[in-house]
Amino acid sequence: MYNAITTLPNRGDLLGTLEKSLNPTCDAGELVAVIVLRVQRLKDVCIEYGYTESDTIIEEFIERLHSCLRDKDYLARINTDEFALVLPGLKNQAQPIMAINKIQRTCCAPIELDGREIKMKLAFGSSVSPDDADCADALLRCADLALRDAEVGDLESVRYCEREASEPVQALQLETQLEAAINAGGLQACYQPIVDVETGEFAGVEMLSRWPNGPFGPVNPSTFVNTAEKSGLIMPLTLWCLNNGLRECGDWQAILPNVPVSINFSTLVLTDPHLPEVVLRALNLWNRDSDTLTVEVTESAIMANPETCLQILNQLHEHGLKIAIDDFGTGHSSLAYLKQLPVDILKIDQSFVTNMVDSLADRRIVQSVIDLAHNFDLTVVAEGVEDEETLDTLTLMGCQRAQGYHVGMPMPASELNAWFKGSPWELFNAPAA
């Protein structure tokens, strides 16, 4: 049976062809690889561009995919957004990796459609016979498991490993446990201080959610945020962050009235038309002024759907909230969009800050972002400040604020109260003694 739109074989055809290719190849001492790839956010593309134009995009994508394959390779479409490749007759384990790299370069280059550029994002999982399995169904399952681990870990590609797969973070179990953690207080809010490097004054905190007691122990934040996005739990998680951040900052009012709190918002939340209403309701619930809340968004989140994000961010900004672009320098934002966005703060990604004292290239990048922020009349915050020398260098470069282990570790609200009292940084708006 062939797909009517793509004329590609389906999963059943794939398994039959894979089974036929295993015996003669194995007899010859050669390897067979299965690569499963998923087109990320394909549904969003269909919604934004319409299904007719989306078919044109997919056809171009498949044509590019075919151009990466040898004559004896086999391609099937096994789900709406999922494709599988059979690569028979391989000589070594490096060849599937080379194939994935080639597909990534070819298929992720922008696709032009009516003057617009659409860039596909892919995730890959791979397995190899006879090392991982010696029958078609098991080999495809191994590749599926590897793809799942790539998506859970927010990675581009994962090669199946039996040792790692024997203790996997089961996606469904993780979703169930995460929902319970959100509803029953299993998550923990931590706060990392931000200071003004020019005056030595305390300038606010960034809230960071933690899951210390997940189903298999502590869970990496990027893992459970990724799970929340895929399972529809991202808005409940965001509500948890909002309510806890606004509630707990009330405990600091005696020391710091209206202490600013920054909270991260994901790509999916930024496209929810009800987000401004949700945020304002939380502010009213905890009796907080809107200018005490900073919404942190990444470049990649904005560029995933710039028109919708611009509309949502403008609404939030009009109500008095501050907007910060997080991890600046790691994405692909356009200066044209930066000019349009209601941005108050640029946060330089820690990957450039941490080694800037020893890296001329990193220092140049940091200086460029600082200059850019000043040219747009924005406040610039350097993340990943881990020592005095880095802090001094940033001060001389004109950076206004700093965040990192040298300033303060992420800590629960109870520990932050003690940090306030013993911190060398001055506390603005502190009540008179």
N, C-alpha and C positions, 0 to 999 in steps of 0.2 A: 504494500500500500504506500503510495507517495503523497506527500503533502501538496495540496492543490496550489498553494501560493508559492512555495519555495521549490517544489518538485524534488524535495529531499526525502530519503527514506526515513522511517520512523523507528522507534525503539525495537519493535519486533524484528524488523529487517536487519537492524544493527546487530542484534544478538545472534541471528542466523549466520550472518557474514563473519562475525567475530569467531564463532565456534568453528567455522570452516577454516579460518586462517590459522588457528592455534596449532593443530596437529602437525601439518607439514613444516611449519616454521620451527616448532619445538624440535622436531626430528632433525632439522638441519642445524640445530644449536643456535638459532637466531632468537631475537626477542620480539615480542608484540607489545605495543603500548596502547593504552586507551587514555584519551584526554577528554575530559568533560569540561565544557566552559559555559558560563552563564553571562548573559548580557545584563549588566546591572541597570536598574531603573528603566527597563524597557516599557513597563506599563506607564510610567510618567511620560515617556516619549510619545506613546500612543495618545495619551490624553492631551498633551500639549500641541501636537502637530496633526492629530486626526489619524484615523486608521488608514486612509488611502496613502497619505504621505509617509506614514510609518512603514507601510509595505515597501515603498520605494527605498527607504533607509535600510530596511532589512535586506532587500535584494542587493543593494550595493555592498552591504556588510558580507553577505554570503559570497558574492563574487570575489571580494578580497580574500575571504577565507579559502576559497578554492585555489586562488593563485599561490597560496602558501604550501599546497600539498603536492605530493608526487602522484604519478598516475596510479600507483597501486594502493594509495591511501584511500580511506573510506570515510565519508561524512554523512551524518544523520542529524535530523532535528528531533530531539526526544521530548521536548516540552516547548511551551510557548517562547520561553526565553533561554532555552538550554539546548546546546549542541554537543554531539559526541564525535570523536575522531578515532579511527582505528589505524594505527601505523604498524604494518607488518614488516618483517624482514630487517629488523634493526640489528646493528652490530654491537652497540654499547648503551649504557644507561644515560649517557650525556645527550643522545639524539632527541629524546622527548623534550628535554629542557631547551635545546636549540630550537625545536619546532615551536614551543610555546613562546619563546622570545621573538621569533619571526612573526608569529601571529599577532603578538602584542604590538609590535612596531607597525605592521601593515594595517591591522584592523582598527587600531585606536587613533590613527591619524584622522583629523577632522573630515567629516563628510559634508559636502556642500549641497544645500537644497534651497533653491530660490533666494540665493544671496546670503543665506544663513549657514553657519557652521555647526554641525552636530558632532560631538565627540563621544564615542562609546567607551564605557568602562567595563572591563572584563575581569572575571575571576576564574581560575583554572584549578582542576584537580586531576591528578594523573596516577596511573598504576601500570605495572609492567609484568608480563608473564614470561617465564614461569616463576619469578621470584615472589610475586604477591598472590597469584592465583593461577590455576591451570584450566579453568573453565570460564565460558563467556559470562555467565550470570555473576559469578563471584568477582571477576576482573572488573566488570562495570560497577559493581557495588563498591569495590575498593576505590575506584576513581570518584564515585559519588561521595564517599566518606571524606576523601581528600578535599574535594570541592567545598563540602560543608565546613571543614576545619579552616579552610582558607577564608571563608566568609565570616565565620565566628571570630577569627583572629584578625580580620580586616587586612588580609594579605592578598597579593595578586595571584600567587600560585603555591600549591602544596603538593608534594609527592607523597603518596600513601606510604605509611610506615606501620607495620604490624605492632611494634612495641608501643607506639604512641596511640594507635587505634584501640589497643586493649584497655586503655583507661581514658576514653574520650569524654569531653564535656558534652553530654547528650543534649542536643538542641531542645527537644521537647521538655526534658526535665528541667533544663535551665530556664526556659520560659515559665514553667509552672512555679518554680521556686522563686523566680524574680517577681512574679505577680504577688506571691505571698509575702515576699520581703517588702514590697512597696506598701501593701495594705496593712501589714502587721508590725511595721517598725524595724524590719531587719536590715535596712540600709543605715548608713551613718553619714552625717554631714560634717565635712571638715572645711576649715577656712584658712587660706594662706594670705598673710598680710601683704599689702602694697604700700610703699612709702614714696614720698617726694624727696628725691635725692638732692635737690637744690636747697631745700629748707630744713630737711630732717624731720618733717612732719609726717604723721601717719595719714594715709590717703584712702584707706578702705581695705576690703577683703574680697577674694574670689572664693566662692563656694565650690567645693569639689565633692561629689558624691562617692562613697565607698561602700563596698559590700564585703565586710570582713568574714562573714560566716555563710558562704555560698554552699551549694551541694557538695563541692569538692574542696572546701577551704576558701581562702580569699580569692575573689574574682577580679581580674584586671578590669578597670573602668571601661576601656575601649571595647572589651568583650561584652559586658552586660548592656552597654549603650547600643552596640550593634544588634544584640538580641532584642532589645526593646524596640528598635526601629523595625525589625523584621516581623515582630509578633504583634504589633499594634499597641505596645505598652509605652511608647515614647511620650505620649501626652500625659498618662498617669505619672510617669517618672518625672516629667517636667513639673507637673503640679506638686509633686512631693518636694522637689527642689525649691520651688517658689515658696510654698507654705512654710517649710522648715527654715529656709534662709531668712524670710521676713519675720517669722516668729522668734527665732533665736537672736536676731540682731536686736530685738526688743530687750533682751537681757543685758545688753551693753549700754542702754540709754543713759544710765547714771554716770557712766564714764565717758561715753561718746554719743551725744545726741545725734540722731540721724546718720549713723555710720553708713557709708556707701557699701553696698553688697553687689558683686558681679555674679551673674548666673549664666551658664552656657546653654544655648538653644541650638538644637540640631536642625539639619536640613528639612526633615519632614515637618517639624513643628513650625518652621518659618513659612510653610506654604498653607498652614491652616488658617482660614479666614476668621475663625473665632479667637485666634490667639490674643489680639489686643483686649478683647472683652474678658478673657480668662485672666490676663495679667492685671488689669484694672480691678477686677473683683478680688484678687488676692491682696492687692495693696490696700483696698478698702477694709477687707476682713481684718488685717493686722494693723490698721491705722498708720500706714507708712506713706510718706510723701513720695511722689513718683520720681523725683530727682535723686532719691537715695538708691534706686535700682538701676544697674547697668546691665544691658543685654549683650552678652558676648556671642558673636557668630564668627565662623571661619570664612576665609575667602572661598573655599570649595563649596560651602553651603550656599553662599550668595550666588556663585556662578552656576550652580546646578539649575537654578530657576530665577534669574536676575529680575525679571519683570514682577513676578509675584512677591519675591523677597523685598524689592524696593517699595512696593505698595504697603506691605505689612510693617516694615521698619519705619516708613514715614508716619504711619498711624501711631506707632509706639512713641516716636520722637515728638510728635505733636502733643502727646499727653504728658511730656516732660521727662520721659525716660532717656538715659544716655545710651548710646550705641557704641560698642567697641568691636573692632575686627581683630579676632584672635589669630595667633600663629601667622602673622603677616610675613610674607616673603616665601612661603612654601606653596602657595596656590598659583592660580593663573588669572588673577583679577585684572580687569582693564582699568586704566586711569580714567576712561570715560565714565565707567560705572562708579569709580571712587568719587568723582566729581558730583555725581547725582545722588549718591547715598548720603543719608543723614548721619554721618559718622562723627563721633566726638573724640574717639580714642583709637590709636593703632598700637597693637601689642606685637613687639618683635619676637619671632619664634626663638625658643631657647636653643635650637640647633645652631643658630648663628652667634648667640651671646656667650654660651658656655666656654667656647675655645677662642674667643675673639682676641684675647691678650696675646696668644701665640700664633694666631692666623691672620695674616694681612687681608686675605680675601674676605674672611668673616667680618673684620673691622670695617672694610669698605662697604659691605652690604649693610651693616648696622648703621654706619654714617649716612648712607643713601636713604634708608628708611627714616632716620631722624630728620634729615633735611626735607624729605617729602612731606612728613607730618607737619613740620613747621610751615612749609609752603601752603599747606591746606588749612593752617590754623588749628591743627589737631594736637591733642596731648599724646605723647608717645611713652609707652611702658615697655621696658626690657624684661623679658622672662628669663629664667635660668641663671640669675645672678648668684654665684656660689662663693665668691671671695671678695675681699676688700679691694684688690687691684682692679678687678672687673668693674666694681662699683665706681671707683675713682675715674677709670677710663671713660665710663659712660657719662659721668658728670661733666668731664672736660669736653665730651662730644656734643653736649647739649641735650642729653636725654633727661626727661623730667621725672619719670617714675621708675621704680625697680621692684621686681618680685622674684623671689628665689630663696634657696636654703640659707644664704647669708643674711637675708632680711628676716625670714621666719619660715619654719616648716609648716605644711598643712596640718592643722590640729583641730580636735573637737572644740565646740564652743566653750566647754568648761575650762580647757587648757588655754584658750585664747584670752579668757578673762585674766588669768594669771600672767600671760604674756603682756597684756596691756599694762599691768602694774609694774612689771620688771623690765620692760623694753627700754632700750636707749633712745628710741625714736620718740619725738614729742607727739603728744596727742592733741590734734586740733579740736577746737570746741570743748576742750576739757573744762568742767565746772571749776569755778574758783575755789580754792581751799578755804 
